[in-house]
Amino acid sequence: MALPSRRPDRSRSLTASAYRVGDRDSDYARRRNLPWQQRALETVTIVPELNFASRFYARMLKQLRIFPAMRDAQDQKTEIKDGLPLEVLNRIQDPGGGRSQLLASYGRLMFITGEGILFGRDLDTERERWTFVWNGEIKVETDSQGRPRKIIHLLSGSESREYTPEQAVLYRMWTPSPTRSYEAESPMQAGLEIAEELIILTKSVRATAVSRLINGLLFMPAEISPPPEEALGDEDPYNDPWSADFIEHVITQIENPGTAEAASPLISWVTGEMIEKIKWIAIHDPQTDYMERELRREAITRLAYGMDMPPEALTGLGNTNHWAAMQILGDMWKSHGAPVAQQFCDEVSAAYLQPALREAGFEDWKSVVADYDASQVVVKPDRSEDADTAAKLAMISPRGYRLMKNIPEEWAPTEKERKEILEVLGRGQQQRKPADPAQGDPAANGPPPPGAEGDSGRRTRVVTSSSAEAMGAAAMALARCRELAGIRLRQKEKVCPDCIAPANGSPHALVASVIGPNGVEGLGLEPLRLVRGGADTLREMLSHWGYSSTQSEAICELIEAFAARTLYDGRQPPLPAGFAAHLEHAKGDDDALAR
């Protein structure tokens, strides 16, 4: 399959900072890396905080699933699961398969330098591989007319590998600078001065630690200095046996810390009247040592607020509670990771996917884009208790329950097994309570007489109990309708971020009320469409409780209609008046709800 040989059509609506290095881009061969980019690469390797931060995007992006999608006029995207678009996009793979390493390298280089190269080599062979590399790893030689003649991949040391333009391809991708769109910018660019300040402070701390090994100055009277074994001259300091022993003792402490020899004191024998003349002078003040600690902490804080990521990603989540930490982790992807993922998809679409489809004769190539699935990016918390609560209120499907409980889908019971389980559970609920010895066993005395306390009264109590359960399930279905509407509205954030921005931080159930009727209509949506499907689980449970399909359908339509009518209320309203009576009399009477 041939790769696109021309630059993409600039008239399309999708734009991105990416192009194929080819005939019309021969100036790339003469281009030099910006000075700040080289400084950034060197700084990241020696500052641990920045080294950690540089992997922020890499850790998220490597878990994405990239796929081709068809985009309609409303900017809605539908995944393409087979055909030419999938074949073209699937050429971009890591050497070992997949795209995790390629995406990780993209995220890291975009953070550090703001640009890189999508490099494909050994094209149209079994060894075809793709990587995302730094510009300095690739060298392009051109002919007299400025066209690429040779692509050189610089490997470790002096080793390199050469390719012809038919064997390899380069796509430059970058984040445009606000001053010169052809040049790149990155979050690291603004923080370089602070990072270099942090390096200086770290060196100062190290110098202080090393100098503290000299544990003060020791003044000894010359009268107690022992004579040398051999006279070598006063100018030689090692001519003093005691000084030589002392220096050797200090060297042992430095080179062999923790040993008994290093911990033992140096013993000297002097006359009693000379002891008082020995003086030790401290050259360090513990109160002023390591004053750089606060300066380093301040520098790290400034870096954390200057990087394009939540400050907590660099400073840690230790000072936040569980719920705040989960909120921060969720917002990290939404506000920082998702834009970078979208940028990658736009660049791949503009520089590679659409031109390749156009040259392959794909009819609707302008509507095909690369998209991503981020379902594996944010680690979801343990929601086992939520699953149990939802199951008790009949507000979750069996498949959803297994998913939240982390139960494999292959463990799901068959329809026959499910019926047997429900029968066993039903028999367990109908078992009689232990009889009161004082009153005897009611079952032994035959059925109770009819009347308020008899058989008719017993039936009334059973229906009332089932209605109470149905009322709780209906209330949860109403809440689910409002929550589903909020989720569907948030999915429109890619189309109109400003429309959804007022609802940031609000629960799903209140998104519609915050945006308001005008905002919802502006997105081309209507309340009934937003809440549709919120009562599906209720329909299944009503059927299990003995309601006919006609009754169940009518009750669920009533819930969804009421949810649509009250969708803009600032709080969930109670169920409509008379709803309990409908539930109580509907069972066994298909015409009750109609009346």
C-alpha distance (Angstrom), angle and dihedral (degrees) to the residues before:
residue distance angle dihedral
M1 . . .
A2 3.79 . .
L3 3.77 120.2 .
P4 3.84 120.7 -131.1
S5 3.79 111.2 -84.6
R6 3.79 98.6 -170.2
R7 3.75 134.1 60.7
P8 3.82 115.4 -95.4
D9 3.78 121.8 -93.2
R10 3.81 107.2 -89.0
S11 3.80 91.7 -155.7
R12 3.80 93.5 76.0
S13 3.80 120.6 102.8
L14 3.80 94.7 -122.6
T15 3.81 111.8 82.1
A16 3.79 130.9 -179.4
S17 3.80 139.3 162.7
A18 3.78 98.1 -105.9
Y19 3.80 138.5 98.1
R20 3.76 140.9 163.9
V21 3.79 114.9 -98.4
G22 3.80 101.9 -123.1
D23 3.76 146.2 118.0
R24 3.79 96.5 -36.9
D25 3.80 93.2 42.6
S26 3.78 100.5 54.7
D27 3.82 89.3 129.4
Y28 3.82 86.2 77.7
A29 3.82 88.3 74.3
R30 3.81 89.7 60.3
R31 3.78 94.6 41.2
R32 3.79 118.1 112.5
N33 3.78 128.3 -153.4
L34 3.78 114.8 -101.3
P35 3.85 114.5 -104.6
W36 3.80 93.8 -121.9
Q37 3.82 90.7 55.4
Q38 3.80 92.2 59.3
R39 3.81 89.8 47.0
A40 3.79 89.4 50.7
L41 3.80 92.9 51.7
E42 3.80 91.6 50.2
T43 3.81 94.0 44.4
V44 3.80 94.3 51.5
T45 3.80 91.1 55.5
I46 3.83 94.3 57.4
V47 3.82 104.3 32.6
P48 3.83 107.3 73.7
E49 3.81 94.4 -161.1
L50 3.80 91.1 56.1
N51 3.79 92.1 42.1
F52 3.80 87.7 57.0
A53 3.81 92.4 44.8
S54 3.81 91.9 49.9
R55 3.80 88.7 64.7
F56 3.81 93.3 52.6
Y57 3.81 94.6 97.3
A58 3.80 92.7 34.0
R59 3.81 92.2 59.4
M60 3.80 91.4 53.7
L61 3.80 102.3 36.8
K62 3.80 95.5 49.7
Q63 3.83 89.2 67.0
L64 3.81 94.6 55.8
R65 3.77 124.3 111.4
I66 3.81 110.8 -141.6
F67 3.79 118.6 -156.8
P68 3.83 139.3 160.6
A69 3.77 117.3 -101.6
M70 3.81 138.0 -174.3
R71 3.81 112.4 -124.3
D72 3.80 119.3 -151.6
A73 3.80 130.7 -157.4
Q74 3.83 91.3 -86.3
D75 3.83 90.1 54.6
Q76 3.79 90.5 -110.5
K77 3.81 112.3 147.8
T78 3.79 126.2 -145.7
E79 3.80 118.9 -166.9
I80 3.81 116.6 -114.6
K81 3.80 106.6 -140.6
D82 3.80 100.5 -177.6
G83 3.77 142.9 9.2
L84 3.80 135.2 59.9
P85 3.86 98.4 -36.5
L86 3.81 90.8 56.8
E87 3.80 92.2 46.9
V88 3.82 92.2 49.6
L89 3.81 95.2 48.0
N90 3.80 93.4 43.4
R91 3.80 90.2 63.3
I92 3.81 87.3 77.6
Q93 3.80 100.9 82.6
D94 3.81 137.9 143.4
P95 3.82 116.9 -105.2
G96 3.80 87.4 -101.4
G97 3.80 95.4 39.9
G98 3.77 130.6 -93.4
R99 3.81 124.0 57.1
S100 3.80 104.9 -102.2
Q101 3.81 96.5 110.1
L102 3.78 93.2 42.8
L103 3.81 91.8 51.2
A104 3.80 91.9 45.1
S105 3.81 91.3 52.7
Y106 3.80 90.1 47.5
G107 3.80 92.4 52.7
R108 3.80 93.6 47.0
L109 3.80 97.0 46.5
M110 3.79 91.9 45.9
F111 3.80 88.4 55.0
I112 3.81 95.1 46.7
T113 3.80 105.9 34.4
G114 3.80 105.3 4.0
E115 3.81 93.8 -126.3
G116 3.78 145.9 54.5
I117 3.77 144.3 156.0
L118 3.79 130.1 -93.5
F119 3.79 98.6 -142.8
G120 3.79 122.8 -164.0
R121 3.80 118.9 -175.4
D122 3.80 139.7 176.9
L123 3.79 87.7 29.5
D124 3.80 120.4 -159.7
T125 3.80 92.1 11.5
E126 3.77 134.1 102.0
R127 3.82 88.2 -104.1
E128 3.83 94.5 57.6
R129 3.80 108.1 142.2
W130 3.81 136.4 170.9
T131 3.81 130.2 -153.4
F132 3.79 137.5 167.2
V133 3.80 109.7 -126.1
W134 3.80 141.7 171.3
N135 3.81 117.7 -94.5
G136 3.79 92.4 -114.5
E137 3.79 90.2 63.3
I138 3.81 91.7 64.5
K139 3.79 128.3 60.9
V140 3.80 123.2 -171.2
E141 3.80 122.5 -157.4
T142 3.82 117.7 -163.0
D143 3.77 135.7 -160.3
S144 3.80 127.0 -121.0
Q145 3.80 90.8 -78.9
G146 3.78 93.4 52.2
R147 3.79 96.4 -106.4
P148 3.83 119.3 136.9
R149 3.78 109.7 -94.0
K150 3.77 101.5 168.7
I151 3.83 135.2 14.2
I152 3.79 113.1 -153.1
H153 3.80 121.1 -161.9
L154 3.81 108.6 -155.8
L155 3.80 110.5 -145.0
S156 3.80 130.4 -177.9
G157 3.79 116.9 -40.5
S158 3.78 113.1 -19.7
E159 3.79 93.7 -26.8
S160 3.79 117.4 116.6
R161 3.78 140.5 162.0
E162 3.79 126.4 -139.7
Y163 3.80 128.8 -146.2
T164 3.77 135.0 -178.5
P165 3.84 119.3 -127.5
E166 3.82 87.5 -101.2
Q167 3.81 92.2 54.6
A168 3.80 99.2 46.9
V169 3.79 139.7 27.1
L170 3.81 133.7 -160.7
Y171 3.80 129.0 -153.8
R172 3.78 116.4 -173.2
M173 3.83 114.1 -147.9
W174 3.79 124.3 -177.0
T175 3.80 147.2 156.1
P176 3.82 105.4 -112.3
S177 3.79 119.4 -120.9
P178 3.83 114.3 -123.0
T179 3.80 90.1 -128.4
R180 3.82 100.3 41.6
S181 3.76 114.1 18.8
Y182 3.81 93.1 -162.9
E183 3.81 90.1 60.4
A184 3.78 125.2 69.2
E185 3.78 134.4 -118.9
S186 3.80 131.7 -169.1
P187 3.82 140.1 -177.2
M188 3.81 88.6 -102.5
Q189 3.79 93.2 61.6
A190 3.81 95.7 73.2
G191 3.80 93.4 43.0
L192 3.80 99.2 52.3
E193 3.81 95.8 97.0
I194 3.81 91.4 50.2
A195 3.79 90.6 46.2
E196 3.80 92.0 52.5
E197 3.80 89.2 47.8
L198 3.80 87.7 54.1
I199 3.81 90.0 51.9
I200 3.82 90.6 53.3
L201 3.82 91.9 48.8
T202 3.81 90.7 49.5
K203 3.79 90.8 52.2
S204 3.79 89.3 49.8
V205 3.81 91.0 53.3
R206 3.79 90.1 49.3
A207 3.80 91.2 49.9
T208 3.80 89.9 51.5
A209 3.80 91.7 49.6
V210 3.80 92.1 49.3
S211 3.80 93.5 46.5
R212 3.79 90.9 51.8
L213 3.77 88.0 66.3
I214 3.80 84.5 76.4
N215 3.76 95.4 77.0
G216 3.78 100.0 -155.9
L217 3.82 131.6 -69.8
L218 3.81 123.3 -62.7
F219 3.81 119.5 -152.1
M220 3.80 115.9 -161.4
P221 3.84 125.7 -175.8
A222 3.78 112.4 -112.8
E223 3.81 90.7 -131.8
I224 3.81 92.1 72.9
S225 3.79 96.2 48.2
P226 3.83 107.5 116.8
P227 3.81 117.6 -128.1
P228 3.81 117.6 -100.2
E229 3.76 120.2 -102.6
E230 3.81 89.0 -126.1
A231 3.80 126.0 20.2
L232 3.83 105.8 -118.1
G233 3.77 101.1 157.6
D234 3.77 133.8 -78.5
E235 3.81 92.5 -102.0
D236 3.82 92.0 70.7
P237 3.87 109.4 84.6
Y238 3.79 91.6 -160.4
N239 3.79 87.5 60.3
D240 3.81 84.0 83.1
P241 3.83 106.6 82.8
W242 3.82 94.5 -159.1
S243 3.84 92.9 50.8
A244 3.78 89.7 48.8
D245 3.81 91.0 51.6
F246 3.82 91.3 47.4
I247 3.84 93.7 50.5
E248 3.78 90.9 47.9
H249 3.82 89.9 50.6
V250 3.84 91.7 52.1
I251 3.82 91.7 48.2
T252 3.80 89.8 51.7
Q253 3.82 91.0 52.8
I254 3.81 91.2 51.9
E255 3.80 97.9 42.9
N256 3.82 98.3 39.0
P257 3.80 107.2 31.8
G258 3.78 116.4 176.7
T259 3.79 96.1 26.6
A260 3.81 122.9 120.0
E261 3.78 89.9 -116.6
A262 3.82 91.7 55.8
A263 3.81 92.2 47.4
S264 3.82 95.0 49.9
P265 3.83 117.5 96.1
L266 3.77 123.4 -119.4
I267 3.82 107.9 -106.1
S268 3.80 120.4 -145.8
W269 3.82 127.5 178.9
V270 3.80 114.0 -141.1
T271 3.75 135.9 156.9
G272 3.78 117.2 -90.3
E273 3.80 96.7 -114.2
M274 3.81 90.7 55.4
I275 3.83 97.0 55.0
E276 3.79 93.1 79.1
K277 3.80 90.2 54.4
I278 3.84 93.1 60.7
K279 3.82 110.0 98.3
W280 3.82 132.7 -172.7
I281 3.79 118.7 -160.6
A282 3.83 120.9 -164.1
I283 3.79 116.3 -133.7
H284 3.86 95.2 -172.3
D285 3.78 130.5 65.6
P286 3.83 111.9 -155.7
Q287 3.81 88.6 -151.9
T288 3.80 93.0 62.1
D289 3.81 101.1 32.6
Y290 3.82 117.5 109.3
M291 3.78 95.5 13.1
E292 3.80 85.7 154.9
R293 3.80 90.7 77.4
E294 3.81 94.5 86.0
L295 3.79 91.4 42.1
R296 3.78 90.9 52.6
R297 3.80 91.2 47.5
E298 3.79 89.9 51.9
A299 3.81 91.5 48.7
I300 3.81 91.7 50.7
T301 3.82 90.6 49.2
R302 3.80 91.0 51.3
L303 3.78 90.0 49.3
A304 3.80 91.0 49.4
Y305 3.80 91.7 53.9
G306 3.80 92.5 42.9
M307 3.80 97.7 53.3
D308 3.80 121.4 88.3
M309 3.80 93.1 -109.6
P310 3.81 138.2 73.8
P311 3.84 109.1 -72.2
E312 3.81 88.8 -127.5
A313 3.80 89.2 65.7
L314 3.80 88.3 67.8
T315 3.80 103.0 29.1
G316 3.82 94.8 41.2
L317 3.80 136.3 -116.6
G318 3.79 96.0 -102.0
N319 3.81 94.3 111.4
T320 3.82 94.7 52.9
N321 3.79 129.4 81.0
H322 3.80 124.3 -118.4
W323 3.79 97.4 -92.3
A324 3.80 93.9 44.6
A325 3.80 90.2 49.0
M326 3.81 91.5 51.9
Q327 3.82 89.8 48.8
I328 3.81 90.6 50.6
L329 3.82 92.4 49.2
G330 3.79 90.8 49.8
D331 3.80 93.3 47.7
M332 3.82 91.5 49.2
W333 3.77 91.7 70.1
K334 3.79 96.4 37.7
S335 3.80 97.9 49.8
H336 3.83 102.1 28.4
G337 3.78 114.0 13.9
A338 3.81 99.7 43.2
P339 3.85 95.1 57.2
V340 3.82 90.8 52.6
A341 3.81 90.9 48.0
Q342 3.80 90.0 49.8
Q343 3.80 90.2 48.8
F344 3.81 90.6 54.7
C345 3.80 91.6 49.6
D346 3.81 92.0 48.2
E347 3.80 92.0 49.3
V348 3.80 93.9 48.3
S349 3.81 90.1 46.9
A350 3.80 94.9 48.8
A351 3.80 100.5 41.3
Y352 3.80 102.6 31.5
L353 3.80 121.0 5.9
Q354 3.81 102.4 48.1
P355 3.85 96.3 40.7
A356 3.82 90.4 48.0
L357 3.81 92.1 51.0
R358 3.79 91.6 46.0
E359 3.80 93.0 53.5
A360 3.82 90.5 44.5
G361 3.82 88.7 58.0
F362 3.81 97.1 -111.4
E363 3.81 104.1 165.3
D364 3.82 102.1 -144.5
W365 3.81 96.8 35.4
K366 3.82 93.8 138.7
S367 3.81 91.2 64.0
V368 3.81 95.6 51.7
V369 3.80 116.0 95.6
A370 3.77 137.5 163.2
D371 3.81 114.1 -106.6
Y372 3.80 135.6 177.5
D373 3.78 140.1 -132.0
A374 3.83 111.9 -143.6
S375 3.81 97.9 -179.0
Q376 3.83 91.8 116.5
V377 3.80 96.7 45.5
V378 3.81 103.1 78.8
V379 3.79 112.9 52.1
K380 3.76 107.3 -132.5
P381 3.83 119.1 -135.3
D382 3.78 123.6 -115.5
R383 3.81 105.0 -79.6
S384 3.79 99.6 175.3
E385 3.80 93.0 121.7
D386 3.81 90.6 48.7
A387 3.80 89.2 52.2
D388 3.82 91.9 51.5
T389 3.80 92.0 49.0
A390 3.79 92.8 47.1
A391 3.82 90.9 48.5
K392 3.81 91.8 52.6
L393 3.81 89.4 53.2
A394 3.83 92.1 43.4
M395 3.80 91.0 -119.5
I396 3.81 99.7 128.6
S397 3.79 135.0 60.2
P398 3.82 121.2 -122.2
R399 3.79 90.7 -111.3
G400 3.80 91.7 50.3
Y401 3.79 90.4 48.1
R402 3.80 91.4 54.1
L403 3.79 90.7 46.7
M404 3.82 93.5 53.1
K405 3.80 90.4 44.3
N406 3.81 91.6 49.2
I407 3.81 90.8 -121.7
P408 3.84 113.9 153.9
E409 3.79 113.5 -110.2
E410 3.81 91.1 -128.6
W411 3.81 87.6 67.3
A412 3.80 91.0 64.5
P413 3.83 112.4 121.7
T414 3.78 120.8 -113.6
E415 3.80 118.5 -113.0
K416 3.81 89.6 -99.6
E417 3.80 92.5 49.9
R418 3.80 90.5 46.9
K419 3.81 92.2 53.9
E420 3.81 90.9 48.4
I421 3.81 90.9 50.8
L422 3.82 92.1 49.5
E423 3.80 90.5 49.1
V424 3.80 91.9 51.9
L425 3.80 91.1 47.4
G426 3.80 90.5 47.6
R427 3.81 92.7 51.6
G428 3.79 89.5 49.5
Q429 3.79 91.7 54.4
Q430 3.81 92.3 48.9
Q431 3.81 96.0 52.3
R432 3.82 112.9 119.6
K433 3.75 120.2 -108.7
P434 3.84 115.9 -114.7
A435 3.78 109.8 -77.4
D436 3.78 121.8 -112.7
P437 3.86 106.5 -109.6
A438 3.79 90.6 -145.6
Q439 3.82 92.8 58.3
G440 3.78 98.1 36.2
D441 3.79 126.9 -133.2
P442 3.83 110.1 -45.1
A443 3.83 90.2 -156.0
A444 3.83 90.2 59.8
N445 3.82 91.7 55.9
G446 3.82 94.3 55.2
P447 3.81 127.2 -116.4
P448 3.81 118.5 -26.2
P449 3.81 118.0 -105.0
P450 3.80 117.8 -92.9
G451 3.77 119.9 -98.8
A452 3.79 137.3 75.1
E453 3.80 91.6 -34.5
G454 3.78 96.0 33.2
D455 3.76 137.3 73.4
S456 3.79 96.1 -49.7
G457 3.79 90.6 50.1
R458 3.80 90.6 51.4
R459 3.79 91.5 52.7
T460 3.80 91.3 49.7
R461 3.81 91.0 54.0
V462 3.85 92.0 51.4
V463 3.82 92.9 51.3
T464 3.80 91.4 47.1
S465 3.82 90.6 51.8
S466 3.82 92.2 50.9
S467 3.82 91.1 46.7
A468 3.80 90.5 53.5
E469 3.77 90.3 53.8
A470 3.81 90.6 47.0
M471 3.82 90.7 49.9
G472 3.81 90.6 54.3
A473 3.78 91.5 47.1
A474 3.82 90.5 48.2
A475 3.80 91.0 52.3
M476 3.81 89.7 51.1
A477 3.81 90.0 48.0
L478 3.79 89.5 53.6
A479 3.80 89.5 51.4
R480 3.82 90.2 47.5
C481 3.82 90.8 52.8
R482 3.81 91.3 54.8
E483 3.81 91.8 44.4
L484 3.81 91.7 49.3
A485 3.80 89.7 51.6
G486 3.81 90.0 53.6
I487 3.81 92.3 50.0
R488 3.80 91.6 50.5
L489 3.79 91.1 49.1
R490 3.82 92.1 50.5
Q491 3.81 88.9 53.3
K492 3.81 86.5 66.4
E493 3.80 90.9 63.2
K494 3.81 91.9 100.1
V495 3.81 89.4 56.2
C496 3.81 97.1 46.0
P497 3.83 115.2 5.2
D498 3.82 92.2 175.7
C499 3.81 91.2 56.2
I500 3.81 92.3 57.9
A501 3.83 96.7 35.4
P502 3.87 95.0 90.3
A503 3.82 89.3 60.5
N504 3.81 95.7 53.4
G505 3.79 108.1 129.4
S506 3.83 93.6 16.5
P507 3.82 121.6 117.6
H508 3.80 116.2 -100.8
A509 3.80 90.6 -110.4
L510 3.82 92.0 60.9
V511 3.81 100.0 43.0
A512 3.82 93.7 96.5
S513 3.81 93.0 48.2
V514 3.81 91.2 50.6
I515 3.81 94.9 47.5
G516 3.81 92.6 42.9
P517 3.83 132.1 -152.1
N518 3.81 94.3 -66.1
G519 3.80 92.3 52.7
V520 3.81 93.0 48.6
E521 3.81 92.4 47.3
G522 3.81 89.4 48.0
L523 3.80 88.5 60.6
G524 3.80 90.4 54.1
L525 3.81 94.5 -111.2
E526 3.78 135.0 124.8
P527 3.83 129.0 -151.5
L528 3.81 97.6 -116.0
R529 3.80 91.4 52.5
L530 3.80 90.9 48.8
V531 3.82 95.0 54.3
R532 3.80 96.2 39.6
G533 3.82 111.4 128.0
G534 3.79 96.2 19.5
A535 3.83 91.7 115.2
D536 3.82 97.3 46.5
T537 3.80 94.1 107.1
L538 3.81 90.8 47.5
R539 3.81 89.2 55.5
E540 3.82 90.6 56.8
M541 3.80 94.0 48.3
L542 3.81 93.5 47.5
S543 3.76 88.4 55.1
H544 3.81 89.6 50.8
W545 3.81 90.1 51.5
G546 3.81 92.0 56.3
Y547 3.81 103.3 -93.8
S548 3.79 114.7 139.1
S549 3.80 120.8 -115.1
T550 3.82 90.4 -106.9
Q551 3.80 92.0 52.9
S552 3.82 93.5 44.5
E553 3.81 91.9 50.0
A554 3.81 92.5 48.6
I555 3.82 92.9 48.8
C556 3.80 92.4 49.4
E557 3.81 92.7 47.5
L558 3.79 88.7 51.1
I559 3.83 90.8 51.9
E560 3.81 93.8 48.7
A561 3.81 92.7 45.6
F562 3.80 91.0 50.1
A563 3.83 90.5 47.1
A564 3.82 90.5 52.4
R565 3.81 91.5 48.0
T566 3.83 92.8 51.3
L567 3.82 97.6 34.4
Y568 3.81 94.0 114.8
D569 3.82 94.8 51.9
G570 3.80 112.7 118.4
R571 3.81 91.0 -129.3
Q572 3.77 134.3 25.9
P573 3.81 108.9 -85.0
P574 3.81 123.0 -137.4
L575 3.77 119.0 -99.6
P576 3.83 114.0 -79.7
A577 3.79 118.4 -82.8
G578 3.77 113.4 -89.6
F579 3.80 93.2 22.2
A580 3.83 91.8 118.1
A581 3.80 90.6 54.1
H582 3.79 90.7 51.4
L583 3.79 90.3 53.5
E584 3.79 93.8 46.8
H585 3.78 95.8 51.1
A586 3.79 99.9 32.2
K587 3.80 96.7 77.0
G588 3.76 107.8 96.1
D589 3.83 93.5 3.9
D590 3.82 114.4 86.7
D591 3.81 91.7 -175.3
A592 3.82 96.7 52.7
L593 3.78 96.0 88.8
A594 3.80 92.2 45.1
R595 3.80 89.7 55.7
